[in-house]
Amino acid sequence: MIGLACAYYLERAGYTVTVIDQETAGGACSQSNCGYICPCHVLPLNEPGAIGTSLKSMLRPNGPFKIKPRMDPALWHWLFQFAIRCRHRYMLEAGRALQTILEASMAEYNTLMEREHFDCEWRKQGLLYVLRTAQGFDAQSRTDDLLAREFGIRAKRMNGAELHAMDPGYRNDLAGAFLYQEDASLNPARFTAALRGFLEARGVTLVEHCGLKAIRKQAGKVTALVTGQGELAAAQVVLATGALSPHWQEALELKLPIQPGKGYSITTDQLNGPTYPALLPEHRVGLSPLQNGLRVGSMMEFTGYDSSIPQRRLELLRSSANEYLAQPLATTDGEPWYGWRPMTYDSLPIIGPTPHLSNAFVATGHGMLGMSLAPITGRLIAELVGGGKPHIDPSPYRADRFR
């Protein structure tokens, strides 16, 4: 999705654009995520107490967070850098940088949908945080108070009866919910398909099943990309390679401390579920009502580039969702999926020029916010490639910030 968004804004700026993808354009993490467009999601993962919460989850057999122990210096460096940032001051600093880019991206989405009328189940009905217990509701109340005090974001609070009356798809015995009314959602597969078709109609070339093999350089510039289908030359190059970005650190002469944060989803054809998308903080699960079913997604696993889909993780998704749904999910129904989120240890994306190659740019590291941040990333890249002054300050997301 990030690459397609960059292509969209570069084409609008007058560039001739070619997109290469080792698989299919709009696939991988862009295809079966939960489709949240969530400007309320300003708090970084580096929150005080995040380490303790993660350790407790790791000790539970069915915890949503897992790390596969292995001799991987890059992973342990990442975890150390993440841990030292789990402080209140840093949380607020990173949160303000995230708020700027999330709100700018929502503005871009509004413009994009009004201008292009993409058929992608675009819904501006907000995002629920649904709580099972009174303890969970109190914890979310404290988070909501912090969001209101520090960021001016306040949810509409409702008790369990009010939630069930608004959306009978949720059980009537839940503690309550918080509705962040400025958020939106879409069907990510339909959105990427619509954007892809639009780009092709505008003359953008999509070269699929074309792996990048090497980057040729000379005199501080990229001269060609060596691919499985031959060499491609370009005046400017943008790498939007997601969780695979670290593979190109040496070629780009740039540190890209990204770890693949593996997540899962199940997409069912259940039509009698909720109508409002929701996050379930107590179980770390997301629910996404789609036109033709219901998607359940979650988990964060640092297991390297593991492509397996363990049945026990899918069963955990189902059982967690059933704690909240008025009509339980079928035990066998559903299309399973996994994806690698490109996680940075400071919870901020990496957007901008590389310091040692004058015509190379990166757009990666969006973590769990790739769909939310795609349009603003594309616009920023187009502005930076063109050499103009970006409409928001790109410095918090600069590519050379890692030492």
C-alpha positions as CSV (number, residue, x, y, z in Angstrom):
1,M,0.0,0.0,0.0
2,I,2.8,2.4,0.8
3,G,4.4,1.8,-2.6
4,L,1.0,2.3,-4.4
5,A,0.4,5.6,-2.5
6,C,3.9,6.9,-3.4
7,A,3.1,6.0,-7.1
8,Y,-0.2,7.8,-6.9
9,Y,1.3,11.1,-5.6
10,L,4.3,10.9,-7.8
11,E,2.2,10.4,-10.9
12,R,0.0,13.4,-9.9
13,A,3.2,15.4,-9.6
14,G,4.0,14.7,-13.2
15,Y,6.5,11.8,-12.9
16,T,6.5,8.7,-15.1
17,V,6.3,5.9,-12.5
18,T,7.1,2.2,-12.5
19,V,6.3,0.0,-9.5
20,I,8.1,-3.3,-9.1
21,D,6.9,-5.9,-6.7
22,Q,8.4,-9.3,-5.9
23,E,4.8,-10.7,-5.6
24,T,1.6,-8.7,-6.4
25,A,1.1,-5.0,-6.0
26,G,-1.3,-4.5,-3.1
27,G,-0.6,-7.9,-1.5
28,A,1.2,-8.9,1.7
29,C,0.3,-6.7,4.7
30,S,-1.8,-4.4,2.5
31,Q,-4.3,-7.1,1.7
32,S,-5.9,-8.6,4.8
33,N,-5.2,-6.2,7.7
34,C,-8.1,-4.7,9.7
35,G,-8.4,-1.6,7.5
36,Y,-8.5,0.9,10.4
37,I,-7.8,4.6,9.5
38,C,-7.2,5.7,13.1
39,P,-6.0,9.2,13.9
40,C,-6.8,8.4,17.6
41,H,-3.9,5.9,17.6
42,V,-1.3,8.5,18.6
43,L,0.3,6.6,21.5
44,P,3.4,4.7,20.5
45,L,4.0,1.2,21.5
46,N,6.8,2.6,23.8
47,E,4.5,3.2,26.7
48,P,5.6,3.0,30.4
49,G,4.9,-0.5,31.5
50,A,5.0,-1.9,28.0
51,I,8.0,-4.2,28.9
52,G,6.2,-5.7,32.0
53,T,3.0,-6.2,30.0
54,S,4.9,-7.9,27.2
55,L,6.8,-10.2,29.6
56,K,3.5,-11.3,31.2
57,S,2.0,-12.0,27.8
58,M,5.1,-14.1,26.8
59,L,4.7,-16.2,30.0
60,R,1.1,-17.1,29.1
61,P,0.6,-20.0,26.7
62,N,-2.1,-18.1,24.8
63,G,-0.6,-14.6,25.2
64,P,-1.0,-12.3,22.2
65,F,2.7,-11.2,22.3
66,K,5.5,-13.7,21.5
67,I,9.3,-13.6,20.9
68,K,11.1,-16.6,19.5
69,P,14.4,-16.9,21.4
70,R,17.3,-17.0,18.9
71,M,20.8,-15.7,18.4
72,D,19.9,-12.5,16.5
73,P,22.0,-9.4,17.5
74,A,19.7,-7.2,15.4
75,L,16.6,-8.3,17.4
76,W,18.3,-7.9,20.8
77,H,19.5,-4.4,19.8
78,W,16.0,-3.5,18.6
79,L,14.5,-4.8,21.9
80,F,17.1,-2.8,24.0
81,Q,16.4,0.4,22.0
82,F,12.7,-0.1,22.4
83,A,12.9,-0.7,26.1
84,I,14.9,2.5,26.9
85,R,12.2,4.5,25.2
86,C,9.4,3.2,27.4
87,R,9.2,6.4,29.4
88,H,6.4,8.9,29.8
89,R,8.4,11.8,28.3
90,Y,9.3,9.8,25.2
91,M,5.7,8.5,24.9
92,L,4.4,12.1,24.7
93,E,7.2,13.2,22.3
94,A,6.6,10.3,19.9
95,G,2.8,10.7,20.3
96,R,2.9,14.3,19.1
97,A,4.9,13.2,16.0
98,L,2.4,10.5,15.3
99,Q,-0.5,12.8,15.8
100,T,0.8,15.2,13.2
101,I,1.2,12.6,10.6
102,L,-2.0,10.7,11.4
103,E,-4.1,13.8,11.2
104,A,-2.5,14.9,8.0
105,S,-3.1,11.4,6.5
106,M,-6.8,11.5,7.5
107,A,-7.1,14.8,5.7
108,E,-5.5,13.2,2.6
109,Y,-7.9,10.3,2.8
110,N,-10.9,12.7,2.9
111,T,-9.5,14.5,-0.2
112,L,-8.7,11.2,-1.9
113,M,-12.1,9.7,-1.4
114,E,-13.9,12.8,-2.5
115,R,-11.7,13.2,-5.6
116,E,-11.4,9.6,-6.8
117,H,-14.6,7.9,-5.3
118,F,-12.8,4.6,-4.8
119,D,-15.2,1.7,-4.2
120,C,-13.6,0.3,-1.0
121,E,-16.3,0.3,1.8
122,W,-15.0,3.6,3.1
123,R,-16.9,4.3,6.4
124,K,-16.5,7.3,8.7
125,Q,-18.3,5.9,11.6
126,G,-15.5,5.9,14.2
127,L,-13.6,3.2,15.9
128,L,-14.7,1.4,19.1
129,Y,-12.5,0.3,22.0
130,V,-14.7,-2.4,23.6
131,L,-14.0,-3.6,27.2
132,R,-15.1,-6.9,28.7
133,T,-14.5,-6.0,32.4
134,A,-14.8,-3.1,34.8
135,Q,-11.1,-3.2,35.3
136,G,-10.4,-2.9,31.6
137,F,-12.9,-0.1,31.3
138,D,-11.2,1.8,34.1
139,A,-7.8,1.3,32.4
140,Q,-9.2,2.6,29.1
141,S,-10.7,5.6,31.0
142,R,-7.3,6.6,32.2
143,T,-5.9,6.3,28.7
144,D,-8.8,8.3,27.3
145,D,-8.1,11.0,29.9
146,L,-4.5,11.1,28.9
147,L,-5.4,11.4,25.2
148,A,-7.8,14.3,26.0
149,R,-5.3,16.1,28.3
150,E,-2.2,15.8,26.1
151,F,-3.6,15.5,22.5
152,G,-7.1,16.9,22.6
153,I,-8.6,13.5,21.6
154,R,-11.7,12.5,23.6
155,A,-14.0,9.5,23.0
156,K,-17.7,9.1,23.5
157,R,-18.1,6.8,26.5
158,M,-20.9,4.3,26.8
159,N,-21.8,1.5,29.2
160,G,-22.5,-2.1,28.1
161,A,-26.3,-1.5,27.6
162,E,-25.6,1.6,25.5
163,L,-23.1,-0.3,23.3
164,H,-25.5,-3.2,22.7
165,A,-28.3,-0.7,21.8
166,M,-26.0,1.0,19.3
167,D,-24.6,-2.2,17.9
168,P,-26.4,-5.4,18.8
169,G,-23.6,-7.4,17.3
170,Y,-21.8,-7.0,20.6
171,R,-22.8,-8.9,23.7
172,N,-25.1,-7.1,26.2
173,D,-23.1,-8.0,29.3
174,L,-19.8,-6.1,28.4
175,A,-18.5,-3.4,30.6
176,G,-18.7,-0.7,28.0
177,A,-16.9,1.0,25.1
178,F,-15.2,4.2,23.9
179,L,-16.1,5.5,20.4
180,Y,-13.4,7.6,18.7
181,Q,-15.6,9.3,16.3
182,E,-13.0,10.8,14.0
183,D,-11.7,7.5,12.9
184,A,-12.7,5.6,9.7
185,S,-12.3,2.2,8.1
186,L,-12.2,0.5,4.7
187,N,-11.7,-2.8,3.0
188,P,-8.0,-2.9,2.4
189,A,-8.1,-5.5,-0.4
190,R,-10.8,-3.5,-2.3
191,F,-8.9,-0.2,-1.7
192,T,-5.6,-1.5,-3.0
193,A,-7.3,-3.1,-6.0
194,A,-9.1,0.2,-6.8
195,L,-5.9,2.2,-6.4
196,R,-4.0,-0.3,-8.5
197,G,-6.6,-0.1,-11.3
198,F,-6.6,3.7,-11.2
199,L,-2.8,3.8,-11.5
200,E,-2.7,1.5,-14.4
201,A,-5.4,3.6,-16.2
202,R,-3.2,6.7,-15.6
203,G,-0.2,5.0,-17.2
204,V,1.7,3.8,-14.2
205,T,3.6,0.6,-15.0
206,L,3.3,-2.3,-12.6
207,V,5.9,-5.0,-12.9
208,E,4.9,-8.0,-10.6
209,H,6.7,-11.2,-9.5
210,C,9.9,-9.2,-10.0
211,G,12.4,-9.5,-7.2
212,L,15.0,-6.9,-6.5
213,K,18.4,-8.5,-6.7
214,A,20.9,-5.6,-6.3
215,I,21.2,-1.8,-6.4
216,R,23.9,-0.4,-8.7
217,K,25.5,2.8,-7.6
218,Q,28.0,5.3,-8.9
219,A,29.2,8.7,-7.7
220,G,26.6,8.9,-4.9
221,K,23.7,8.0,-7.0
222,V,21.6,4.9,-7.8
223,T,22.2,4.1,-11.5
224,A,20.0,1.0,-11.8
225,L,18.0,-1.7,-10.1
226,V,19.0,-5.2,-10.9
227,T,15.8,-7.3,-10.9
228,G,14.7,-10.8,-11.8
229,Q,13.5,-9.4,-15.1
230,G,16.6,-7.4,-16.0
231,E,18.0,-4.0,-15.1
232,L,15.8,-0.9,-14.6
233,A,17.2,2.6,-14.7
234,A,15.5,5.6,-13.1
235,A,16.1,9.2,-12.3
236,Q,14.7,8.7,-8.7
237,V,14.2,5.5,-6.7
238,V,11.8,5.0,-3.8
239,L,12.1,1.8,-1.7
240,A,8.9,1.0,0.0
241,T,9.9,-2.5,1.0
242,G,8.2,-2.9,4.4
243,A,9.5,-5.5,6.7
244,L,12.1,-6.6,4.2
245,S,13.8,-3.2,4.2
246,P,16.7,-4.2,6.5
247,H,17.9,-6.5,3.6
248,W,18.9,-3.3,1.7
249,Q,20.7,-1.4,4.5
250,E,24.2,-2.0,3.1
251,A,23.2,-1.1,-0.4
252,L,21.5,2.1,0.7
253,E,24.4,2.9,3.2
254,L,21.7,3.5,5.8
255,K,20.6,1.9,9.0
256,L,17.1,0.6,8.9
257,P,16.4,-1.1,12.3
258,I,13.1,-2.8,11.4
259,Q,11.9,-6.1,12.8
260,P,9.0,-8.1,11.2
261,G,6.2,-8.0,13.7
262,K,4.0,-10.9,12.6
263,G,0.3,-10.7,12.8
264,Y,-2.7,-12.9,11.8
265,S,-6.2,-12.5,10.7
266,I,-9.2,-14.7,9.9
267,T,-11.8,-13.4,7.4
268,T,-15.2,-15.1,7.8
269,D,-18.4,-14.9,5.8
270,Q,-20.4,-14.2,9.0
271,L,-22.9,-11.4,8.3
272,N,-24.8,-11.2,11.6
273,G,-21.8,-9.7,13.5
274,P,-21.2,-6.1,14.6
275,T,-21.4,-3.2,12.3
276,Y,-18.9,-1.0,14.1
277,P,-15.1,-1.8,13.8
278,A,-13.5,-2.3,17.2
279,L,-10.3,-2.9,19.1
280,L,-10.5,-5.2,22.1
281,P,-7.6,-4.0,24.3
282,E,-8.0,-6.7,27.0
283,H,-7.4,-9.4,24.4
284,R,-5.3,-7.4,21.9
285,V,-7.8,-8.3,19.1
286,G,-9.4,-6.2,16.3
287,L,-12.8,-6.8,14.7
288,S,-13.5,-5.4,11.2
289,P,-17.0,-5.7,9.8
290,L,-16.8,-6.0,6.0
291,Q,-19.5,-6.0,3.4
292,N,-19.3,-9.8,2.9
293,G,-18.2,-10.9,6.4
294,L,-16.2,-10.2,9.5
295,R,-12.4,-10.0,9.9
296,V,-10.7,-10.8,13.2
297,G,-7.0,-9.8,13.5
298,S,-4.3,-9.5,16.1
299,M,-1.1,-10.8,17.6
300,M,2.5,-9.5,17.7
301,E,5.2,-12.1,17.2
302,F,8.9,-11.5,16.8
303,T,9.7,-14.8,15.1
304,G,11.8,-13.6,12.2
305,Y,10.6,-14.1,8.7
306,D,8.4,-17.0,9.6
307,S,5.6,-17.8,7.1
308,S,3.7,-20.5,9.1
309,I,0.2,-20.0,10.4
310,P,-0.2,-22.1,13.6
311,Q,-3.7,-23.4,14.2
312,R,-3.4,-22.5,17.9
313,R,-3.0,-18.8,17.0
314,L,-6.1,-18.8,14.8
315,E,-8.1,-20.6,17.6
316,L,-6.9,-17.9,20.0
317,L,-8.3,-15.2,17.6
318,R,-11.7,-17.0,17.5
319,S,-11.9,-17.5,21.3
320,S,-10.9,-14.0,22.1
321,A,-13.5,-12.5,19.6
322,N,-16.2,-14.7,21.0
323,E,-15.8,-13.1,24.4
324,Y,-17.4,-10.0,22.8
325,L,-19.7,-11.2,20.0
326,A,-23.4,-11.7,20.4
327,Q,-23.2,-14.5,17.8
328,P,-20.0,-16.6,18.2
329,L,-17.8,-17.3,15.2
330,A,-18.1,-20.7,13.6
331,T,-15.3,-23.0,14.7
332,T,-14.0,-23.9,11.2
333,D,-15.1,-21.1,9.0
334,G,-12.7,-18.4,7.8
335,E,-9.8,-17.5,5.5
336,P,-6.5,-17.4,7.5
337,W,-3.7,-14.9,6.8
338,Y,-0.5,-13.7,8.2
339,G,1.7,-10.6,7.5
340,W,4.9,-9.0,8.7
341,R,4.5,-5.5,10.0
342,P,7.7,-3.3,9.6
343,M,8.3,-2.3,13.2
344,T,10.7,0.4,14.2
345,Y,11.9,0.6,17.8
346,D,10.9,4.2,18.2
347,S,7.3,3.6,16.8
348,L,7.7,6.2,14.0
349,P,7.8,5.6,10.2
350,I,10.9,6.2,8.1
351,I,10.2,8.6,5.3
352,G,12.6,10.6,3.3
353,P,15.9,10.8,1.3
354,T,18.9,8.6,2.1
355,P,21.9,10.7,3.2
356,H,24.5,9.1,0.9
357,L,22.6,8.5,-2.3
358,S,21.2,11.7,-3.8
359,N,18.4,10.0,-5.8
360,A,17.2,7.4,-3.3
361,F,14.3,7.7,-0.9
362,V,12.8,5.3,1.6
363,A,9.2,4.9,2.8
364,T,9.0,2.1,5.3
365,G,8.7,1.3,9.1
366,H,5.0,2.1,9.4
367,G,4.5,-0.7,12.0
368,M,0.8,-1.3,12.5
369,L,-0.2,2.0,10.9
370,G,0.6,1.4,7.2
371,M,-2.9,1.7,6.0
372,S,-3.6,4.8,8.1
373,L,-0.4,6.5,7.0
374,A,-0.2,5.6,3.3
375,P,-1.6,8.8,1.7
376,I,0.5,11.2,3.7
377,T,3.6,9.0,3.1
378,G,2.9,9.2,-0.6
379,R,2.4,13.0,-0.5
380,L,5.6,13.5,1.5
381,I,7.7,11.4,-0.8
382,A,6.4,13.3,-3.8
383,E,7.2,16.6,-2.2
384,L,10.7,15.5,-1.1
385,V,11.4,14.0,-4.6
386,G,10.4,17.3,-6.1
387,G,12.7,19.3,-3.9
388,G,9.9,21.5,-2.5
389,K,9.0,22.4,1.0
390,P,6.8,19.6,2.5
391,H,3.5,20.7,3.9
392,I,4.3,19.1,7.3
393,D,7.7,18.9,9.0
394,P,9.2,15.5,7.9
395,S,12.1,15.6,10.4
396,P,10.7,13.3,13.0
397,Y,10.5,10.6,10.3
398,R,13.8,11.2,8.6
399,A,15.8,8.2,7.4
400,D,19.1,9.2,8.9
401,R,17.9,9.3,12.6
402,F,19.3,5.9,13.6
403,R,23.0,5.7,14.7
